[in-house]
Amino acid sequence: MEILTAAPNARLITTFLGVGILSMEYQIGLERVLLLNPGQSLDLGDRRLAAFRPPVYDSPATTGFYDQRTGTCFTSDCLGSPVTSPDLAAVEDIGTLPADDLLAGQRLWAAVDSPWVTAVDRAAFRASLQPLRELDPSVVLCTHLPPAHAAATQLLNTLEAAPDADPFIGPDQAALEKLLAELEPATPEPSPSSRAV
């Protein structure tokens, strides 16, 4: 919303569901909205953006974009991974990340962010990856991962195994209470002057 305020002539490119979700929190003039559905593309003069539904997502409004001029693919949450430090989150390429950490992080991310993926038909899911494989983007930009240069095949191969992961089950109430007990500050010893004589 800060960008739309700062750029009064800018348009908000989203889907019908996207503008509906945003309008629950923000006041958006529909004259500034441009609806673009997965499967459609938008001519921006010097480039064309193709909209697509990423293979995994956590919202029905999630839309990815492929810049046909540069080969850059914006995948939203798809292909994400948690990283172990802010420094690693700010690297310029995923090649800097420890390979085993990236693999484990992507598997965890898919199971947490898109829990339905462990219940899908494997063949249908594999087929849903094919359009991105055919695009073979030169750069993948995910909202939860550093930029990935020349790594689309690697990322998609990891994602292809997501339906075989164990479903994510978070901590329960007993684990929360244990954690809270460990975080409670120790009761300080009373000072000598406060002790009864």
C-alpha positions as CSV (number, residue, x, y, z in Angstrom):
1,M,0.0,0.0,0.0
2,E,2.9,2.3,0.6
3,I,4.0,1.8,-3.0
4,L,0.5,2.5,-4.3
5,T,0.4,5.7,-2.2
6,A,3.9,6.8,-3.4
7,A,3.1,6.0,-7.0
8,P,-0.5,7.3,-7.6
9,N,-0.5,6.2,-11.3
10,A,0.6,2.6,-10.6
11,R,-1.8,-0.3,-11.1
12,L,-2.2,-3.2,-8.8
13,I,-1.9,-6.5,-10.8
14,T,-3.7,-9.3,-9.0
15,T,-6.5,-11.8,-9.3
16,F,-10.2,-11.4,-8.3
17,L,-9.5,-13.4,-5.1
18,G,-6.4,-11.3,-4.5
19,V,-8.2,-8.0,-4.6
20,G,-10.9,-9.5,-2.4
21,I,-8.4,-10.5,0.3
22,L,-6.6,-7.2,0.1
23,S,-9.8,-5.2,0.4
24,M,-10.6,-6.8,3.8
25,E,-7.6,-4.8,5.2
26,Y,-7.1,-2.0,2.8
27,Q,-9.2,0.4,0.8
28,I,-8.4,-0.1,-2.9
29,G,-10.0,1.8,-5.7
30,L,-11.0,-0.8,-8.4
31,E,-9.9,1.7,-11.1
32,R,-6.3,1.0,-10.0
33,V,-6.7,-2.8,-10.2
34,L,-5.7,-4.9,-13.2
35,L,-7.0,-8.5,-13.0
36,L,-4.7,-11.1,-14.5
37,N,-5.4,-14.8,-14.1
38,P,-3.0,-17.7,-14.3
39,G,-2.7,-18.6,-17.9
40,Q,-2.9,-15.0,-19.1
41,S,-0.1,-12.6,-19.9
42,L,0.4,-8.9,-19.8
43,D,2.3,-6.8,-22.4
44,L,4.4,-4.2,-20.6
45,G,6.0,-2.7,-23.7
46,D,9.5,-3.9,-23.3
47,R,8.5,-7.3,-21.9
48,R,5.6,-9.7,-21.4
49,L,4.7,-11.2,-18.0
50,A,3.0,-14.6,-18.1
51,A,1.0,-15.4,-15.0
52,F,0.8,-18.9,-13.7
53,R,-0.3,-20.9,-10.6
54,P,2.7,-22.2,-8.8
55,P,2.8,-26.0,-8.1
56,V,2.6,-25.4,-4.3
57,Y,1.0,-22.4,-2.6
58,D,-0.8,-21.5,0.7
59,S,-3.5,-19.2,-0.7
60,P,-5.9,-19.5,-3.6
61,A,-4.8,-16.0,-4.7
62,T,-1.2,-17.0,-5.1
63,T,0.1,-16.2,-8.6
64,G,3.6,-16.5,-10.1
65,F,5.0,-14.4,-12.9
66,Y,7.5,-15.3,-15.7
67,D,9.3,-12.4,-17.4
68,Q,9.7,-13.7,-20.9
69,R,12.4,-11.2,-21.8
70,T,14.8,-11.9,-19.0
71,G,13.8,-15.5,-18.1
72,T,13.2,-14.4,-14.5
73,C,10.5,-16.3,-12.6
74,F,8.7,-14.9,-9.5
75,T,7.3,-18.0,-7.7
76,S,5.8,-16.4,-4.6
77,D,6.0,-19.0,-1.8
78,C,6.8,-21.9,-4.1
79,L,10.3,-23.4,-3.8
80,G,11.0,-21.6,-0.5
81,S,13.2,-22.7,2.4
82,P,13.9,-21.4,5.8
83,V,17.5,-20.4,6.4
84,T,19.5,-20.5,9.6
85,S,20.5,-16.9,9.9
86,P,19.7,-13.4,8.5
87,D,23.1,-13.3,6.8
88,L,22.2,-16.4,4.8
89,A,18.8,-15.0,3.9
90,A,20.6,-12.0,2.3
91,V,23.1,-13.9,0.1
92,E,23.0,-13.2,-3.6
93,D,22.5,-16.8,-4.7
94,I,21.4,-20.1,-3.2
95,G,24.7,-21.6,-4.2
96,T,26.1,-19.9,-1.1
97,L,23.8,-22.0,1.1
98,P,25.0,-25.4,2.5
99,A,23.4,-27.9,0.0
100,D,22.1,-30.3,2.7
101,D,20.5,-27.4,4.6
102,L,18.8,-26.1,1.4
103,L,17.5,-29.6,0.6
104,A,16.1,-30.2,4.1
105,G,14.7,-26.6,4.3
106,Q,12.9,-27.0,1.0
107,R,11.3,-30.3,2.1
108,L,10.2,-28.7,5.4
109,W,8.9,-25.6,3.7
110,A,6.7,-27.5,1.2
111,A,5.2,-29.6,4.0
112,V,4.5,-26.7,6.3
113,D,3.4,-24.0,3.8
114,S,1.4,-26.4,1.6
115,P,0.4,-29.2,3.9
116,W,-2.0,-30.6,1.3
117,V,1.0,-31.6,-0.9
118,T,1.4,-34.9,1.0
119,A,-2.1,-36.0,-0.1
120,V,-1.9,-35.4,-3.8
121,D,-1.7,-37.8,-6.7
122,R,2.0,-38.2,-7.4
123,A,1.6,-38.3,-11.2
124,A,-0.7,-35.3,-11.3
125,F,1.7,-33.3,-9.1
126,R,4.7,-34.3,-11.3
127,A,2.7,-33.1,-14.3
128,S,2.1,-29.7,-12.5
129,L,5.8,-29.1,-12.4
130,Q,6.3,-29.6,-16.2
131,P,5.3,-26.1,-17.3
132,L,8.0,-24.6,-15.1
133,R,10.5,-27.2,-16.3
134,E,9.8,-26.2,-19.8
135,L,10.3,-22.5,-19.0
136,D,13.6,-23.4,-17.4
137,P,13.9,-19.9,-15.9
138,S,17.4,-18.4,-15.7
139,V,16.6,-16.9,-12.3
140,V,14.0,-18.0,-9.7
141,L,12.9,-15.4,-7.2
142,C,10.9,-16.8,-4.3
143,T,9.7,-14.7,-1.4
144,H,11.3,-17.2,1.0
145,L,14.6,-18.0,-0.5
146,P,17.6,-16.0,-1.8
147,P,17.8,-15.7,-5.6
148,A,18.5,-18.9,-7.5
149,H,20.5,-18.5,-10.7
150,A,20.6,-21.5,-13.1
151,A,19.1,-23.7,-10.4
152,A,15.5,-24.2,-11.6
153,T,16.0,-27.9,-12.3
154,Q,17.6,-28.5,-8.9
155,L,14.7,-26.7,-7.1
156,L,12.0,-28.5,-9.1
157,N,13.7,-31.9,-8.5
158,T,13.5,-31.3,-4.8
159,L,9.9,-30.1,-5.0
160,E,8.9,-33.2,-7.0
161,A,9.6,-35.3,-3.9
162,A,7.4,-33.2,-1.6
163,P,4.4,-35.5,-1.8
164,D,6.5,-38.3,-0.3
165,A,7.5,-36.2,2.8
166,D,6.0,-37.0,6.2
167,P,3.2,-34.6,6.9
168,F,4.3,-31.7,9.2
169,I,2.9,-31.9,12.7
170,G,3.8,-29.0,15.0
171,P,4.4,-29.0,18.7
172,D,1.4,-29.7,21.0
173,Q,0.3,-28.0,24.2
174,A,2.6,-30.1,26.4
175,A,5.6,-29.1,24.3
176,L,4.6,-25.4,24.5
177,E,4.2,-25.6,28.3
178,K,7.7,-27.2,28.6
179,L,9.2,-24.4,26.4
180,L,7.5,-21.7,28.5
181,A,8.7,-23.3,31.7
182,E,12.3,-23.3,30.3
183,L,11.9,-19.6,29.5
184,E,10.6,-18.5,32.8
185,P,13.2,-16.4,34.7
186,A,14.6,-18.0,37.8
187,T,13.3,-16.6,41.1
188,P,16.0,-14.3,42.5
189,E,17.3,-14.9,45.9
190,P,16.0,-12.4,48.4
191,S,18.5,-9.7,49.3
192,P,20.0,-9.8,52.8
193,S,18.1,-6.6,53.8
194,S,14.8,-8.1,52.9
195,R,15.2,-11.3,55.0
196,A,13.2,-11.4,58.2
197,V,15.2,-11.3,61.4
